[in-house]
Amino acid sequence: MGMDYGPGHRGLDAVYRGEGQLLAKLSLPPHLSDTLTQYELHPSLMDSALQATIGFELSIGDAAPALLKPLMPFALQELEILGRCTPVMWAWIRTGESRGEAGKTRKFDIDLCDEQGNVRIRMKGFSTRVLEGDLNAGHPSASVQQEIADGPPVGNVLLYPVWDSVPVERGGRVPLPQDKLLVAGAYESRRRDVRDAYPEAYFFGHRPDETIEEIAHQLEAVGAVDHILWIQEEGSPASVTDDAWIEGQERGVLSCFKMIKALIRLGYSSRKLGWTVVTFQTQAVTRLDPVNPLHASLHGLAGSMAKEYPNWSTRIIDLEASGDWPADAMLALPADRRGQPWAYRNGEWYRRRLIPADAPEKAETLYKEGGVYVVIGGAGGSAKPGASTWCVPTRRRSSGLAAGRWTTASVPKRRGSLRLARSPDTFRLTPPISKPSGKHIKRSKADIRGLTASFIRPWS
């Protein structure tokens, strides 16, 4: 099936199959027994219930499990919590409609009961999607597998990105010569290179201020597209206070986001589509690598897109700002269903992985007493009161400017919440964060000492 579950996610004891329904017995792994009371919804039991849905894909007697493709969680319409998880539970799973191309999206309703039959959790409209593409592409290296075998990290873990030089098993060039290739982004300096490789490529020009509807109208006029080559070659502003940083996002990641939304509006979410996203020097691959971070956010957007739309074949590439255009090698790279990027430096290809990093027990904090810190994002609530104390150490008489998806009412001004102050002043900036938000912060005339970006990017 292409899934390798660790010991903490092996709570599925038995599955009993009926007509259009399953009954699965779930047990909390013994080594996790002391963690049961730490959760209302224990992740091991909840994940085991979702794993049981694979029972609908197995035929009785003539199944060939090795030929099946993994099913990935995709959406949940409704969750009702009636009680906590218990050490042993039963999951009653009913299958619903199949949607998308060849029924690749399946929907289920799941009730989790205790041993007395009392319903503790109800999930309605849980959807899965078939994972497409080459399951071996971007497979973890032996060193990464060893780290996993040593045991999963527990609690808050500090991870450090490292880049490994890797050999590349090149396949055929993608897109194919006969494919309809659409080129977008800031591509002018590479127009000739693309034209040499794909004489029939369509160069898509659009303004940053165009709406999703306008972009969708232009795409519809182009006709069916097989592959999108998004090139974003542009230098960073000289000053960190330059408004060109924000304007660059309009040309880069926000324009790409609007194109994705326009494609979805035209029905591409259920079609096969290729993506190649190319940036230049946005990643610190080697210790001495100069970094141009203006369009680094494209990696996060494209990585999330690769996971959310598995029928889209996505590869993300970061090239050197100077040097040759490795067109042949670049267009023969395999796509990565996890959205992990490739990087090209000094004639070598690199892949990124995350490794645990040991933080010093007593490190001098960069947070200054009396300063104001801007926290943008809200990943796991780290920008609002109640966050882990390691996010922002204790500083008396400090304040926070928070920007996220919560409301002002959900940011209580209580003592010790973020351990910023006895009465911290937390201001809410309505997302999306843009130039007006920056001006609002400047007008506050606060003594701004730092910025924390707490966005979520799924890595698994």
Backbone torsions as a table, in degrees:
resi	resn	phi	psi	omega
1	MET	NA	-10.9	179.6
2	GLY	82.4	8.1	179.9
3	MET	-109.7	136.9	178.4
4	ASP	-125.9	93.8	-176.1
5	TYR	-82.7	136.2	175.4
6	GLY	-75.9	173.1	-175.8
7	PRO	-62.0	-26.3	180.0
8	GLY	-77.2	-8.2	-178.7
9	HIS	-120.8	33.9	178.3
10	ARG	-119.2	60.7	-177.6
11	GLY	-104.3	8.3	-178.8
12	LEU	-90.4	109.0	-175.7
13	ASP	-88.6	-43.8	-175.1
14	ALA	-157.3	151.4	177.5
15	VAL	-131.7	127.8	177.8
16	TYR	-114.8	126.9	-171.7
17	ARG	-107.8	136.2	174.0
18	GLY	-127.9	-168.0	-179.6
19	GLU	-76.0	106.7	178.2
20	GLY	71.9	14.5	-178.9
21	GLN	-153.8	157.5	177.4
22	LEU	-131.8	152.0	170.2
23	LEU	-125.7	120.1	-175.5
24	ALA	-120.5	135.0	175.2
25	LYS	-94.1	129.1	-177.4
26	LEU	-119.1	139.3	177.5
27	SER	-135.9	135.6	177.7
28	LEU	-69.4	125.5	178.1
29	PRO	-52.5	137.8	-174.1
30	PRO	-54.2	-37.7	-176.4
31	HIS	-71.9	-5.8	177.5
32	LEU	-108.2	8.6	-173.8
33	SER	-59.7	-33.7	-178.2
34	ASP	-78.9	-1.6	178.5
35	THR	-99.9	-2.2	-173.9
36	LEU	-57.5	-44.7	-175.8
37	THR	-76.7	-4.9	-179.9
38	GLN	-80.0	-12.2	-175.3
39	TYR	-133.0	146.1	165.5
40	GLU	-74.8	-46.4	178.1
41	LEU	-114.3	98.9	-175.8
42	HIS	-68.6	126.4	-174.5
43	PRO	-59.9	-32.7	-179.2
44	SER	-67.1	-44.5	-179.7
45	LEU	-70.6	-39.8	179.8
46	MET	-64.9	-43.5	179.7
47	ASP	-66.0	-36.5	178.9
48	SER	-64.6	-36.6	177.1
49	ALA	-63.6	-39.3	179.1
50	LEU	-70.7	-35.4	177.6
51	GLN	-60.1	-33.1	-175.7
52	ALA	-63.1	-19.6	-179.6
53	THR	-63.3	-17.5	178.4
54	ILE	-62.7	-19.7	179.2
55	GLY	-58.4	-27.0	178.5
56	PHE	-72.1	-20.3	-176.7
57	GLU	-89.7	-11.8	-176.9
58	LEU	-95.2	121.6	176.1
59	SER	-80.4	147.7	-179.6
60	ILE	-75.4	122.2	171.4
61	GLY	88.2	-36.7	-173.9
62	ASP	-121.2	23.4	-177.4
63	ALA	-74.4	150.8	173.5
64	ALA	-124.5	79.2	-172.3
65	PRO	-54.0	-32.0	-176.9
66	ALA	-66.2	-19.9	-178.3
67	LEU	-90.2	-9.7	-178.9
68	LEU	-77.9	152.4	177.3
69	LYS	-102.9	147.8	-177.5
70	PRO	-62.7	149.0	174.0
71	LEU	-104.4	127.7	-177.8
72	MET	-109.1	138.3	174.8
73	PRO	-58.0	138.8	-175.3
74	PHE	-127.1	-45.4	-175.5
75	ALA	-156.0	158.9	175.6
76	LEU	-141.0	124.6	-176.5
77	GLN	-82.2	-39.2	-173.2
78	GLU	-152.1	139.6	176.9
79	LEU	-131.3	126.8	178.9
80	GLU	-121.6	121.7	-178.4
81	ILE	-105.2	114.0	-179.7
82	LEU	-106.1	-14.3	-179.9
83	GLY	-175.1	174.1	-179.3
84	ARG	-77.7	163.6	172.2
85	CYS	-70.7	149.4	176.1
86	THR	-114.5	164.2	-176.0
87	PRO	-59.4	-34.6	176.0
88	VAL	-121.9	129.4	-178.4
89	MET	-136.7	161.6	175.5
90	TRP	-121.6	133.1	179.4
91	ALA	-109.5	119.8	175.3
92	TRP	-100.0	113.9	-171.5
93	ILE	-117.4	127.3	176.9
94	ARG	-116.1	136.3	-179.8
95	THR	-87.0	147.5	179.1
96	GLY	-120.4	-143.6	-175.2
97	GLU	-74.8	155.2	170.9
98	SER	-110.2	135.6	-176.8
99	ARG	-132.0	174.4	177.1
100	GLY	79.7	-174.2	-177.7
101	GLU	-63.5	119.1	177.4
102	ALA	55.7	34.0	176.9
103	GLY	63.9	35.8	-175.2
104	LYS	-77.6	-14.3	175.3
105	THR	-107.8	120.5	-179.3
106	ARG	-111.7	148.6	-178.4
107	LYS	-124.4	140.8	-176.9
108	PHE	-136.9	154.0	166.4
109	ASP	-114.1	133.9	-173.6
110	ILE	-131.5	127.7	171.8
111	ASP	-111.9	129.2	175.4
112	LEU	-105.7	122.7	-175.5
113	CYS	-119.1	155.5	172.5
114	ASP	-81.7	-176.1	-175.9
115	GLU	-69.4	-16.4	176.3
116	GLN	-89.8	-1.8	179.0
117	GLY	90.1	5.5	178.1
118	ASN	-77.2	129.6	-180.0
119	VAL	-72.6	124.1	178.6
120	ARG	-102.1	-37.9	-177.6
121	ILE	-139.6	136.9	173.9
122	ARG	-120.8	130.4	173.2
123	MET	-119.5	125.5	-179.2
124	LYS	-117.6	135.4	177.1
125	GLY	69.1	37.9	173.9
126	PHE	-76.9	123.3	-175.1
127	SER	-113.0	144.3	173.4
128	THR	-122.5	158.2	175.0
129	ARG	-129.1	145.1	175.9
130	VAL	-71.2	130.9	178.8
131	LEU	-81.8	117.9	-177.6
132	GLU	-98.6	172.3	174.0
133	GLY	93.5	-176.9	-179.0
134	ASP	-78.7	113.0	-175.8
135	LEU	-70.6	-14.0	179.5
136	ASN	-92.5	-11.1	-179.0
137	ALA	-65.0	131.9	179.9
138	GLY	68.3	24.9	-179.0
139	HIS	-64.6	140.9	-176.8
140	PRO	-58.5	145.9	178.0
141	SER	-70.9	170.0	-178.9
142	ALA	-61.6	-35.7	-179.6
143	SER	-66.7	-38.3	177.8
144	VAL	-66.3	-42.0	178.7
145	GLN	-61.4	-35.7	178.5
146	GLN	-66.5	-39.5	177.7
147	GLU	-61.3	-39.3	178.8
148	ILE	-66.9	-41.1	-178.5
149	ALA	-64.9	-28.9	-179.4
150	ASP	-69.5	-11.4	177.9
151	GLY	123.3	141.4	-179.4
152	PRO	-71.3	144.9	177.9
153	PRO	-68.1	147.9	-178.2
154	VAL	-121.7	139.3	178.0
155	GLY	79.7	-158.7	178.2
156	ASN	-76.4	121.3	-176.0
157	VAL	-121.5	130.6	176.1
158	LEU	-88.0	121.8	-177.9
159	LEU	-113.2	145.9	-176.7
160	TYR	-123.6	129.7	-179.6
161	PRO	-80.3	133.7	174.4
162	VAL	-129.2	151.4	-179.6
163	TRP	-114.3	129.0	179.4
164	ASP	-108.9	134.7	171.3
165	SER	-70.1	128.2	-173.7
166	VAL	-130.8	146.7	170.7
167	PRO	-73.2	149.8	-177.1
168	VAL	-117.0	122.9	173.0
169	GLU	-90.3	99.0	-174.2
170	ARG	-78.2	139.9	173.3
171	GLY	-103.0	-156.8	175.9
172	GLY	-75.4	159.7	-179.1
173	ARG	-66.8	134.4	176.7
174	VAL	-131.9	126.1	8.6
175	PRO	-77.0	161.6	177.3
176	LEU	-73.6	158.1	-178.8
177	PRO	-56.8	-32.5	-177.5
178	GLN	-85.6	-5.5	-179.3
179	ASP	-73.2	149.9	175.3
180	LYS	-81.8	108.2	-177.0
181	LEU	-101.9	128.6	175.5
182	LEU	-112.9	127.6	-177.8
183	VAL	-108.3	129.1	-176.9
184	ALA	-139.9	173.9	-179.4
185	GLY	97.1	-154.1	177.0
186	ALA	-98.3	85.8	-168.0
187	TYR	-113.6	1.7	-169.8
188	GLU	-55.1	-41.6	-177.1
189	SER	-71.5	-12.5	-179.4
190	ARG	-113.7	10.8	-176.8
191	ARG	-59.1	-43.3	-177.6
192	ARG	-66.9	-40.5	179.7
193	ASP	-60.4	-43.7	-180.0
194	VAL	-67.7	-40.6	-177.9
195	ARG	-64.7	-35.2	178.2
196	ASP	-63.6	-38.2	-178.0
197	ALA	-82.0	-35.0	-176.7
198	TYR	-136.2	87.1	-176.9
199	PRO	-59.5	-26.7	-176.8
200	GLU	-94.9	9.5	-177.8
201	ALA	-61.1	144.3	177.5
202	TYR	-101.6	121.9	-179.7
203	PHE	-92.9	114.3	-172.4
204	PHE	-94.7	116.5	178.7
205	GLY	-108.5	128.4	176.9
206	HIS	-148.3	155.0	-177.9
207	ARG	-88.0	149.5	179.3
208	PRO	-61.2	-26.7	-176.6
209	ASP	-88.0	2.3	179.0
210	GLU	-71.0	147.3	-178.8
211	THR	-84.9	167.9	177.1
212	ILE	-60.2	-40.7	-179.8
213	GLU	-62.6	-41.2	179.5
214	GLU	-66.5	-41.0	178.2
215	ILE	-65.4	-41.5	178.9
216	ALA	-61.2	-38.7	178.9
217	HIS	-63.9	-42.4	178.5
218	GLN	-65.4	-42.0	179.6
219	LEU	-64.3	-37.9	179.2
220	GLU	-63.1	-36.7	178.7
221	ALA	-69.0	-29.1	179.1
222	VAL	-68.6	-35.0	-176.7
223	GLY	100.3	-177.3	-176.3
224	ALA	-60.5	132.4	-178.8
225	VAL	-112.7	138.8	178.1
226	ASP	-98.2	-31.4	-174.7
227	HIS	-150.9	141.2	177.2
228	ILE	-116.3	125.7	175.5
229	LEU	-107.8	106.4	-179.6
230	TRP	-100.7	114.5	-178.9
231	ILE	-112.0	126.2	-180.0
232	GLN	-126.9	85.0	-179.3
233	GLU	-106.9	108.6	-174.6
234	GLU	-163.2	135.3	-179.6
235	GLY	-79.1	156.4	179.3
236	SER	-80.9	151.9	175.3
237	PRO	-61.7	154.9	-177.4
238	ALA	-71.6	-34.5	-175.8
239	SER	-107.8	141.0	179.5
240	VAL	-72.2	-14.5	179.4
241	THR	-96.4	2.6	-177.7
242	ASP	-71.0	133.4	177.8
243	ASP	-65.0	-12.7	179.1
244	ALA	-62.8	-21.5	175.9
245	TRP	-62.6	-42.9	179.8
246	ILE	-73.2	-41.7	178.7
247	GLU	-62.1	-33.3	177.6
248	GLY	-62.5	-34.1	177.9
249	GLN	-66.1	-33.4	176.7
250	GLU	-63.4	-38.9	-179.0
251	ARG	-78.5	-27.7	-174.0
252	GLY	-101.1	-96.2	-170.2
253	VAL	-63.5	-36.8	-178.7
254	LEU	-72.0	-36.0	175.7
255	SER	-65.8	-40.5	178.3
256	CYS	-65.2	-40.3	178.2
257	PHE	-60.6	-43.1	179.8
258	LYS	-66.2	-34.3	176.7
259	MET	-66.7	-40.7	177.1
260	ILE	-59.2	-45.7	179.8
261	LYS	-63.8	-37.6	178.0
262	ALA	-65.6	-40.2	178.0
263	LEU	-64.3	-40.4	177.3
264	ILE	-62.6	-40.2	179.5
265	ARG	-63.7	-27.9	179.5
266	LEU	-89.8	5.5	174.9
267	GLY	93.8	9.7	-178.0
268	TYR	-73.2	-13.2	-177.8
269	SER	-62.7	-24.4	179.4
270	SER	-107.0	10.6	178.9
271	ARG	-110.3	166.0	171.9
272	LYS	-82.2	134.4	-178.6
273	LEU	-150.5	137.4	177.1
274	GLY	-98.5	143.5	176.2
275	TRP	-131.1	134.4	167.4
276	THR	-128.4	114.6	-179.1
277	VAL	-106.9	121.4	-175.2
278	VAL	-119.7	123.1	172.7
279	THR	-119.6	174.3	-175.9
280	PHE	-132.2	115.8	174.1
281	GLN	58.5	33.1	178.5
282	THR	-88.1	-9.4	-177.0
283	GLN	-117.9	140.0	176.7
284	ALA	-85.5	88.2	-174.3
285	VAL	-81.4	-48.1	177.8
286	THR	-110.4	165.8	-175.0
287	ARG	-61.9	-31.1	-177.1
288	LEU	-101.7	11.3	-177.3
289	ASP	-67.5	124.4	169.8
290	PRO	-70.8	140.3	-174.9
291	VAL	-115.8	133.1	175.8
292	ASN	-115.4	89.5	-168.3
293	PRO	-83.0	4.6	-173.4
294	LEU	-53.7	-40.5	-175.8
295	HIS	-117.6	24.8	176.8
296	ALA	-62.4	-26.6	-178.8
297	SER	-64.3	-18.9	176.3
298	LEU	-62.2	-29.1	-180.0
299	HIS	-67.8	-39.7	177.7
300	GLY	-66.7	-43.1	179.8
301	LEU	-64.1	-48.4	-177.7
302	ALA	-67.1	-34.8	178.2
303	GLY	-65.4	-41.4	176.9
304	SER	-67.0	-39.0	178.4
305	MET	-60.6	-41.0	-178.7
306	ALA	-61.3	-36.3	-179.6
307	LYS	-77.7	-38.8	-174.8
308	GLU	-76.1	-28.5	-179.3
309	TYR	-124.2	80.0	-176.3
310	PRO	-65.7	-17.2	176.1
311	ASN	-79.0	-7.6	172.4
312	TRP	-93.9	124.2	179.8
313	SER	-86.8	111.5	-169.7
314	THR	-119.1	131.4	169.7
315	ARG	-131.2	140.2	-175.9
316	ILE	-121.2	129.1	-171.5
317	ILE	-133.4	133.8	173.9
318	ASP	-115.6	118.8	-176.7
319	LEU	-104.8	167.5	174.2
320	GLU	-70.1	145.4	179.8
321	ALA	-66.4	-30.2	176.1
322	SER	-123.2	155.6	-179.5
323	GLY	120.9	-179.0	-177.3
324	ASP	-71.8	156.6	176.0
325	TRP	-91.8	102.6	-174.5
326	PRO	-79.4	65.2	-171.6
327	ALA	-60.1	-48.3	-176.4
328	ASP	-60.8	-47.6	-179.2
329	ALA	-68.5	-40.8	-177.1
330	MET	-63.5	-43.6	-176.3
331	LEU	-79.8	-4.5	175.7
332	ALA	-103.3	1.1	178.0
333	LEU	-68.6	144.5	176.1
334	PRO	-74.1	151.4	173.3
335	ALA	-72.5	162.7	-179.7
336	ASP	-129.2	114.9	-177.6
337	ARG	-66.0	-18.7	178.5
338	ARG	-88.8	-5.5	179.7
339	GLY	75.7	21.5	178.1
340	GLN	-78.0	137.2	-175.3
341	PRO	-83.9	158.8	167.1
342	TRP	-102.3	151.4	173.6
343	ALA	-134.7	144.6	-177.4
344	TYR	-121.6	118.3	-179.9
345	ARG	-140.2	128.7	174.1
346	ASN	50.2	43.1	176.1
347	GLY	80.1	6.1	-179.8
348	GLU	-121.7	152.0	176.7
349	TRP	-101.8	141.8	-177.6
350	TYR	-126.7	149.9	171.1
351	ARG	-124.4	150.8	-177.6
352	ARG	-101.9	143.8	171.1
353	ARG	-141.8	163.1	-179.4
354	LEU	-109.5	132.3	179.2
355	ILE	-125.1	148.6	177.8
356	PRO	-62.7	140.5	178.8
357	ALA	-121.0	134.8	178.9
358	ASP	-87.3	113.3	177.6
359	ALA	-83.1	143.8	177.7
360	PRO	-61.8	144.8	-176.6
361	GLU	-63.5	-40.6	-179.4
362	LYS	-127.6	96.5	179.6
363	ALA	-109.4	144.6	178.0
364	GLU	-67.5	127.9	-176.7
365	THR	-76.6	148.5	175.5
366	LEU	-89.7	-9.3	-179.4
367	TYR	-79.3	132.8	-175.1
368	LYS	-107.7	143.1	179.2
369	GLU	-65.3	132.6	178.1
370	GLY	87.9	-0.5	-178.7
371	GLY	-89.2	169.4	176.5
372	VAL	-115.3	135.8	-176.7
373	TYR	-123.4	129.5	-179.1
374	VAL	-91.8	122.0	180.0
375	VAL	-115.3	116.7	-175.5
376	ILE	-114.0	133.3	172.0
377	GLY	121.5	-84.9	180.0
378	GLY	106.1	26.0	179.9
379	ALA	-63.4	116.6	179.1
380	GLY	66.2	17.8	178.6
381	GLY	79.3	16.8	-174.9
382	SER	-70.3	-15.6	-179.1
383	ALA	-96.4	-2.5	-179.1
384	LYS	-117.6	163.1	179.8
385	PRO	-55.1	144.3	-177.2
386	GLY	101.7	-4.9	-178.4
387	ALA	-70.3	165.7	178.9
388	SER	-59.8	141.4	-174.9
389	THR	-67.6	-19.3	179.8
390	TRP	-73.8	-15.3	179.7
391	CYS	-65.2	-47.9	-179.9
392	VAL	-135.7	109.5	-177.5
393	PRO	-63.8	166.8	-179.3
394	THR	-61.2	123.3	175.6
395	ARG	-141.0	122.1	179.9
396	ARG	-74.1	144.8	173.8
397	ARG	56.5	44.3	173.8
398	SER	-111.6	162.5	-178.2
399	SER	-131.9	167.2	178.4
400	GLY	-133.2	141.4	170.9
401	LEU	-109.4	104.4	-173.2
402	ALA	-102.3	139.5	177.1
403	ALA	-132.0	116.6	-178.1
404	GLY	-166.1	-156.5	-174.2
405	ARG	-103.9	9.0	178.0
406	TRP	-93.3	168.0	179.3
407	THR	-96.8	166.0	-179.7
408	THR	-59.8	-35.9	-177.9
409	ALA	-63.7	-26.6	-178.1
410	SER	-88.8	6.9	176.3
411	VAL	-113.0	75.9	-176.5
412	PRO	-66.8	142.4	178.7
413	LYS	-93.3	74.4	-178.0
414	ARG	-113.6	153.2	-175.2
415	ARG	-66.9	134.0	174.4
416	GLY	79.6	7.2	-175.3
417	SER	-66.6	-61.4	174.3
418	LEU	-98.8	1.1	-175.7
419	ARG	56.4	35.0	176.9
420	LEU	-90.5	-36.3	-174.7
421	ALA	-167.4	170.3	175.5
422	ARG	-69.3	-36.3	177.1
423	SER	-137.1	76.5	-174.3
424	PRO	-67.4	141.0	175.5
425	ASP	-95.1	112.7	-178.1
426	THR	-115.9	120.4	-179.2
427	PHE	-102.6	140.0	179.6
428	ARG	-100.9	130.0	175.2
429	LEU	-108.5	123.0	-176.5
430	THR	-71.4	122.5	178.3
431	PRO	-72.1	158.1	4.9
432	PRO	-75.8	146.3	-179.4
433	ILE	-72.6	126.7	-174.3
434	SER	-149.1	-166.3	-177.5
435	LYS	-57.5	-43.6	177.1
436	PRO	-58.5	-34.9	178.7
437	SER	-64.1	-42.3	178.2
438	GLY	-62.7	-39.5	178.9
439	LYS	-66.8	-35.5	177.6
440	HIS	-61.6	-42.4	179.7
441	ILE	-65.8	-41.4	-179.9
442	LYS	-63.7	-39.2	-179.4
443	ARG	-65.3	-24.5	-179.7
444	SER	-66.9	-16.1	-179.5
445	LYS	53.3	31.9	-179.8
446	ALA	-78.7	156.5	177.1
447	ASP	-83.8	78.4	-173.8
448	ILE	-76.6	121.1	-176.3
449	ARG	-108.0	-13.6	-177.2
450	GLY	-172.9	167.9	-179.1
451	LEU	-132.0	132.5	175.3
452	THR	-118.1	121.6	175.9
453	ALA	-99.3	116.3	-174.1
454	SER	-119.0	48.5	-179.3
455	PHE	-81.6	158.6	176.3
456	ILE	-99.2	135.0	169.9
457	ARG	-134.3	113.4	179.1
458	PRO	-67.3	132.8	-176.4
459	TRP	-109.0	-24.1	-172.9
460	SER	-74.1	NA	NA
